[in-house]
Amino acid sequence: MSLQKNSGCRRRPACRCGCSRKRRIRCRNRRRHKPHRRPQYSKRPVRRVKPCGCKQRQQTKFVEAEKLDITTGNDWSSFLLVNSSLLSMYSYAIVNRGANPAEVMVEISPNGKDFMMDSKMDVPAASMQTITPLRYLKYTRFSVKSGEAGRPTSLDLYFQGQTAG
């Protein structure tokens, strides 16, 4: 018996009865014998996004508040409550315009009601100091009192901060 090539199939072309009559056979594995085709890609060109070259950044925003001509007393008085959660950098400036020293402190709070002392310093007479919190919580406030009991002084308080940009 001779083998007949039928689109790449190697089955015997003989009849089922065993005679040598040739018959046409159809290969059951047609997909396997088809020539390899490359995958078809769409004809549309792929658009690649190119950067425009400019750097898009958030603009830095500055925030400030002030409380002028504060007279200190023997007890702590609080001023300038600030939600500092969105600020990347902030500080308080104190200008002592009086002839007596003052004590100042920054307090922090998670909820705006319960405060704890974070930073504390003395401000000599006729001078200026800056103070920043050492730890982070959502709210900050500023408290002042006289450095010497019964000797009030006059202060100007400034708060300045900036957002991340």
Secondary structure as GFF3:
##gff-version 3
##sequence-region A 1 165
A	DSSP	alpha_helix	30	33	.	.	.	ID=ss1
A	DSSP	beta_strand	62	71	.	.	.	ID=ss2
A	DSSP	beta_strand	77	83	.	.	.	ID=ss3
A	DSSP	beta_strand	87	96	.	.	.	ID=ss4
A	DSSP	beta_strand	102	109	.	.	.	ID=ss5
A	DSSP	beta_strand	116	123	.	.	.	ID=ss6
A	DSSP	beta_strand	128	131	.	.	.	ID=ss7
A	DSSP	beta_strand	139	146	.	.	.	ID=ss8
A	DSSP	beta_strand	154	163	.	.	.	ID=ss9
###
